[in-house]
Amino acid sequence: MKKLLVLIPILWVLFLASCTSWQDQKVQEDTNSKVANVTNIEDQKTEDKQIKDISLDQSKWQYITYSKEAIQNTEWKKVLFFNASWCGSCKTADKNITESWVPSGLSVFKVDYDSNFELRKKYWIVAQHTFVQVDNEWNMIKKWIWGKTIEDIEWEVWFSEKTSVTFEKGIYKDVTESNVAEEVKAGKWRRVLFFHASWCATCKAADTSLRGSEIPAGLSIFKIDFDSNVELRQKYGVTSQHTFVEVDKKMNKLKMWRASKTVEDILSGLGEHKNIKVKTETKTEVKEEIQEETKTEVKEEVEVEVQPVLETEEVKNNIWQYVEYSQEAVKNALWDKILFFHATWCSSCKAADKNISAETIPAWLNIFKVDFDSSTALRKQYEVVWQHTFVQIDDNGNMIKKWFGSRSVKDILAEVKS
């Protein structure tokens, strides 16, 4: 009995010691587990960051400057982005795309709008900020205008694939005298009025050609009856049938030309970035007008006035009447005032600038050369959407008249006096 009493305390001490050892082991295991978990979380974060960095780095190869080699070596879905350095919305889209992750399977190629004329001609691009999806054989799958994010581009590509939609088409339609303004406002980007006469054979040929052609996205051509739209003809100075007038959405005239017979001719006639050549050697112009159904051709020679060689004093006087725009210069001018919105990259602007500088300007006229790219506030004030635009203003800066494409002092005077 005594031995049992002695053993009980000993067994109790051994029991307590074993419990303490087990608890220490459990604490150590829990600590090790927590450390391991923290290490795993940090490792996972590092791994995720590395994957993201690699993905972002790879996406840079999916938004690159266009080149034949680059597009030929890409097997993914391809989208051409026709971008212009002077286009504000293009800059916004470029910034958004550059800062975004381009998803795997999509390549976006930035195409300079001004220098890639042949590529624009191939896909019938009529305005900057246009996207074209192409296949591996360079065939156009779809074309659309605007879109400022990668998500916008993805949606267009997905939509075309899901619905088997080809590229968006432009507009060619007859409009009546009562709804011309409404139709023009609803049109897109480049709007052209085609003054057509039912008795004009060349008008009929052009109409047949246009109806049988694909009108490119962004181009709207409205067929106007020459005979019934007298007021509209007077507004734009249209004196004969088979005349084309490019207008903005508010029906302001941008440019006028004659006798285009195909879509390609009309594209060449549009005012912006079309490498328009200035005719300097021809002293006469031959106008073809076919009267009635008999297809009788009437040729009328119109003499072009040749400007005389300027004397030194005349050139000196012109310096004060054709100057760079400034608020002070406009304020101090006492004569009629014309703003010439000029762009350094615009070939037709350069030709006009050269002609105006070399020609005699009447004493009552002042022409101010406005930089199209940097004068955003002035462009907004007078709603100038294209370079090579002229705006006549009064002494308070209010717009009197706006037109497009004059090449000489003579052209400007004709607009001011009309």
C-alpha positions in Angstrom: 0.0 0.0 0.0 2.8 2.3 0.9 4.5 1.5 -2.4 1.4 2.5 -4.3 1.2 5.8 -2.5 4.8 6.5 -3.5 4.2 5.6 -7.2 1.1 7.9 -7.6 3.1 11.2 -7.4 5.7 9.9 -9.7 3.2 8.8 -12.3 1.5 12.2 -12.1 4.7 14.1 -12.7 5.4 11.9 -15.7 1.9 12.6 -17.1 2.3 16.4 -16.7 5.7 16.3 -18.4 4.3 14.4 -21.4 1.4 16.9 -21.8 3.8 19.8 -21.8 6.0 18.2 -24.4 2.9 17.5 -26.6 1.7 21.2 -26.3 5.2 22.5 -27.2 5.2 20.3 -30.3 1.7 21.4 -31.3 2.7 25.1 -31.0 5.8 24.5 -33.1 3.8 22.7 -35.8 1.3 25.6 -35.9 4.0 28.2 -36.1 5.7 26.3 -38.9 2.4 26.0 -40.7 1.7 29.7 -40.4 5.2 30.6 -41.7 4.8 28.2 -44.6 1.4 29.8 -45.4 2.8 33.3 -45.4 5.7 32.2 -47.6 3.3 30.5 -50.0 1.2 33.7 -50.3 4.3 35.9 -50.9 5.5 33.4 -53.5 2.1 33.4 -55.2 2.0 37.2 -55.3 5.5 37.3 -56.8 4.5 34.7 -59.4 1.3 36.6 -60.3 3.3 39.8 -60.7 5.8 38.1 -63.0 3.0 36.6 -65.1 1.4 40.1 -65.3 4.7 41.7 -66.3 5.3 39.1 -68.9 1.8 39.5 -70.3 2.1 43.3 -70.4 5.5 43.0 -72.1 4.1 40.6 -74.6 1.1 42.9 -75.3 3.5 45.6 -76.5 4.2 43.3 -79.4 0.5 43.2 -80.2 0.2 47.0 -80.6 3.0 48.1 -82.9 3.7 50.5 -85.8 2.5 49.1 -89.1 4.9 47.5 -91.5 4.5 44.7 -94.2 7.0 42.5 -92.3 5.1 42.9 -89.0 1.7 42.1 -90.4 3.0 39.1 -92.4 4.7 37.6 -89.4 1.5 37.7 -87.3 -0.9 34.8 -87.2 -3.4 36.5 -84.8 -6.5 38.5 -85.7 -5.3 41.7 -87.3 -6.7 45.2 -87.0 -5.2 48.3 -88.8 -5.7 51.6 -86.9 -5.4 54.6 -89.3 -4.0 57.2 -87.0 -3.1 60.9 -87.6 -0.7 62.8 -85.4 -2.9 65.9 -85.7 -6.1 64.1 -84.7 -7.2 64.6 -81.1 -9.4 61.5 -80.9 -6.7 59.4 -82.4 -4.3 60.5 -79.7 -6.8 59.6 -77.0 -7.3 56.1 -78.6 -3.5 55.6 -79.0 -2.9 56.5 -75.3 -5.6 54.2 -74.1 -4.5 51.2 -76.2 -0.8 51.8 -75.3 -1.6 51.7 -71.6 -3.9 48.7 -71.9 -3.2 45.0 -72.1 -3.9 43.7 -75.6 -5.4 40.3 -75.3 -3.7 37.2 -76.8 -4.9 36.5 -80.3 -5.3 40.1 -81.3 -2.7 42.4 -83.0 -3.4 46.1 -83.6 -1.2 47.9 -86.1 -0.9 51.7 -86.0 -0.9 53.1 -89.6 0.1 56.7 -90.3 -2.9 58.2 -92.1 -1.0 60.9 -94.0 1.8 58.8 -95.4 0.0 55.6 -96.3 -2.0 56.8 -99.2 -1.9 53.5 -101.1 -3.1 51.6 -98.1 -6.0 54.1 -97.7 -6.8 53.7 -101.3 -6.8 49.9 -101.0 -9.4 49.9 -98.2 -11.2 53.1 -99.2 -10.3 55.0 -96.1 -11.9 58.4 -96.2 -11.1 59.7 -92.7 -8.6 59.3 -89.9 -9.5 57.3 -86.8 -10.7 54.3 -88.9 -10.1 50.7 -88.1 -9.9 47.8 -90.6 -9.9 44.1 -89.7 -8.0 42.1 -92.3 -7.2 38.4 -92.8 -3.9 36.7 -93.5 -4.3 37.4 -97.2 -4.8 41.2 -96.6 -8.5 40.9 -97.5 -10.8 43.3 -95.6 -13.1 41.6 -93.2 -14.7 44.7 -91.6 -14.2 48.4 -91.4 -15.5 50.9 -88.8 -14.9 54.4 -87.6 -14.1 55.4 -84.0 -13.4 53.4 -80.9 -11.1 54.6 -78.1 -10.2 51.4 -76.2 -9.1 47.8 -76.7 -12.6 46.8 -75.5 -14.2 48.8 -78.3 -11.9 47.0 -80.9 -12.6 43.6 -79.3 -16.4 44.2 -79.5 -16.2 45.0 -83.2 -14.1 42.0 -84.0 -16.4 39.7 -81.9 -19.5 41.2 -83.4 -18.3 40.6 -87.0 -17.4 37.0 -86.2 -20.7 36.2 -84.4 -22.9 37.8 -87.0 -20.9 37.2 -90.2 -21.0 40.9 -90.9 -18.7 42.2 -93.6 -17.5 45.8 -93.5 -19.8 48.7 -93.0 -21.0 50.4 -96.2 -21.4 54.0 -97.0 -24.5 55.7 -98.4 -25.8 56.6 -101.9 -29.4 57.7 -102.0 -31.9 60.1 -103.6 -33.1 62.9 -101.4 -35.9 65.3 -102.0 -35.8 69.1 -101.6 -37.7 69.0 -98.3 -35.3 66.6 -96.4 -31.8 67.4 -97.7 -30.7 69.0 -94.5 -32.1 66.1 -92.4 -30.4 63.5 -94.5 -27.1 65.3 -94.6 -27.1 65.6 -90.8 -27.7 61.9 -90.5 -24.8 61.1 -92.9 -21.4 60.1 -91.7 -18.1 61.9 -92.0 -17.7 62.9 -95.6 -20.9 64.2 -97.1 -21.2 64.9 -100.9 -24.1 66.4 -102.8 -24.4 65.1 -106.4 -26.5 67.6 -108.5 -28.0 65.3 -111.0 -30.3 66.1 -114.0 -32.6 63.4 -115.6 -31.8 64.8 -119.0 -28.0 64.6 -118.6 -26.4 61.6 -120.1 -23.2 61.8 -118.1 -25.2 62.2 -114.9 -27.0 59.0 -115.8 -23.7 57.2 -116.4 -22.4 58.3 -113.0 -25.6 57.3 -111.3 -25.5 53.8 -112.8 -21.8 53.5 -111.7 -22.5 54.6 -108.2 -25.5 52.3 -107.7 -23.4 49.4 -108.8 -20.4 50.2 -106.6 -19.7 49.6 -102.9 -19.7 53.0 -101.2 -16.9 53.0 -98.6 -17.8 53.4 -94.9 -17.8 57.0 -93.8 -18.8 58.4 -97.2 -22.3 59.6 -97.8 -23.4 60.7 -101.4 -26.8 62.4 -101.7 -28.4 62.6 -105.2 -30.0 66.1 -105.6 -32.3 66.9 -108.5 -30.6 69.8 -110.3 -33.8 71.3 -111.8 -36.0 71.5 -108.7 -33.4 72.5 -106.1 -32.9 76.1 -107.3 -32.4 77.5 -103.8 -29.7 74.9 -103.0 -27.9 75.6 -106.3 -27.9 79.3 -105.5 -26.5 78.7 -102.0 -23.5 76.8 -103.3 -23.0 78.6 -106.6 -23.8 75.5 -108.7 -24.3 76.6 -112.3 -24.4 73.3 -114.2 -25.6 69.7 -113.7 -23.2 66.9 -112.8 -21.6 69.0 -110.1 -20.5 67.6 -106.7 -20.4 69.7 -103.5 -18.8 68.4 -100.3 -20.5 69.8 -97.2 -20.3 69.4 -93.5 -23.2 68.2 -91.3 -24.5 71.8 -91.0 -24.6 72.1 -94.8 -21.6 74.5 -95.1 -19.7 74.1 -98.4 -16.2 72.6 -98.1 -15.4 72.0 -101.8 -17.0 71.9 -105.2 -16.0 70.0 -108.4 -17.5 68.5 -111.6 -17.9 65.4 -113.7 -16.8 62.6 -111.4 -18.1 59.3 -112.8 -17.1 56.7 -110.3 -16.5 56.3 -106.5 -12.8 56.5 -107.1 -13.3 59.9 -108.9 -15.3 61.2 -105.9 -12.7 60.0 -103.5 -10.0 61.9 -105.5 -12.2 65.0 -105.5 -12.6 65.1 -101.7 -10.6 68.0 -100.2 -8.5 66.4 -97.5 -5.2 64.5 -98.0 -5.9 63.6 -101.6 -2.6 65.0 -103.1 -4.6 67.5 -105.2 -2.4 68.9 -108.0 -2.6 72.6 -108.8 -2.9 73.3 -112.5 -0.5 76.1 -113.3 0.3 75.6 -117.0 -3.2 75.3 -118.5 -4.6 78.7 -119.5 -8.0 77.4 -120.6 -10.4 75.0 -119.1 -12.8 72.9 -121.2 -16.2 72.3 -119.6 -18.3 69.4 -121.0 -22.0 69.7 -120.7 -24.3 67.3 -122.4 -27.8 68.8 -123.1 -31.0 66.8 -123.4 -31.1 63.1 -124.3 -29.3 63.7 -127.6 -25.9 63.5 -125.9 -24.8 66.6 -127.7 -21.5 67.8 -126.2 -21.1 71.5 -125.7 -17.6 72.7 -125.1 -17.0 76.1 -123.6 -13.5 77.5 -123.2 -13.0 79.7 -120.2 -10.0 81.9 -120.1 -8.0 81.9 -116.9 -6.6 85.2 -116.0 -2.8 85.2 -115.8 -1.5 87.2 -112.9 1.1 89.8 -114.0 4.6 89.8 -112.6 4.5 91.7 -109.4 6.6 94.8 -108.8 8.7 95.1 -105.7 6.4 97.7 -104.1 3.3 95.5 -104.7 5.0 92.5 -103.0 6.0 94.8 -100.1 2.3 95.9 -99.7 1.2 92.2 -99.7 3.4 91.5 -96.7 1.1 93.7 -94.6 -2.1 92.1 -96.0 -1.1 88.4 -95.7 0.2 87.8 -92.2 0.3 85.2 -89.5 -2.8 85.3 -87.3 -2.8 87.1 -84.0 -5.6 88.7 -82.0 -3.8 92.0 -82.1 -3.3 91.9 -85.9 -6.9 91.1 -86.5 -8.1 93.8 -84.1 -5.9 96.5 -85.8 -7.0 95.6 -89.4 -9.4 98.0 -90.9 -10.1 96.0 -94.1 -12.2 92.9 -94.8 -10.8 90.0 -92.8 -10.2 86.4 -93.9 -8.8 83.6 -91.8 -6.9 80.9 -93.7 -6.7 77.7 -91.7 -3.4 76.2 -92.9 -1.6 73.0 -92.1 2.1 72.4 -92.7 1.5 68.8 -93.8 -1.3 69.8 -96.3 0.0 69.9 -99.9 -2.9 72.0 -101.2 -2.5 74.5 -98.4 1.2 74.9 -99.3 0.2 75.6 -103.0 -2.4 78.1 -101.9 0.1 79.8 -99.5 2.6 80.1 -102.3 0.0 81.6 -104.7 -1.4 84.1 -102.2 2.1 85.2 -101.2 2.9 85.9 -104.8 -0.3 87.6 -106.0 -1.6 91.1 -105.5 -4.1 91.5 -102.7 -6.6 94.4 -102.9 -6.1 97.2 -100.5 -9.4 96.5 -98.8 -8.6 92.8 -98.0 -6.6 91.3 -95.1 -5.8 87.5 -95.0 -4.6 85.9 -91.8 -2.8 82.6 -91.8 -4.0 80.4 -88.9 -2.1 77.2 -87.9 -4.7 74.4 -88.1 -3.1 72.1 -85.6 -2.4 74.5 -82.8 -5.4 76.8 -83.1 -8.0 74.4 -81.5 -10.0 77.2 -79.8 -10.4 79.1 -83.1 -11.4 75.9 -84.9 -14.0 75.2 -82.3 -15.3 78.8 -82.5 -15.8 78.7 -86.2 -16.5 74.9 -86.4 -13.6 74.3 -88.8 -13.2 70.5 -89.3 -10.7 70.5 -92.2 -7.5 72.3 -93.1 -7.5 74.5 -96.2 -10.7 76.3 -94.9 -11.3 80.0 -95.2 -13.5 82.0 -92.8 -14.6 85.6 -93.4 -15.3 87.5 -90.2 -16.5 91.0 -89.2 -14.9 93.5 -86.9 -16.4 91.7 -83.8 -15.1 88.3 -84.9 -18.4 87.0 -86.0 -18.4 84.6 -88.9 -19.8 86.0 -92.1 -19.0 83.1 -94.4 -17.0 79.9 -94.5 -15.7 77.9 -97.5 -13.1 75.4 -98.5 -10.3 75.0 -101.0 -9.5 78.4 -102.6 -6.1 78.2 -104.3 -5.5 81.9 -105.1 -6.4 85.5 -104.3 -8.8 85.4 -107.3 -10.6 82.4 -105.8 -10.9 84.2 -102.4 -12.2 87.4 -104.0 -14.9 85.3 -105.9 -16.1 83.9 -102.5 -16.0 87.2 -100.7 -18.0 89.0 -103.4 -20.6 86.2 -103.9 
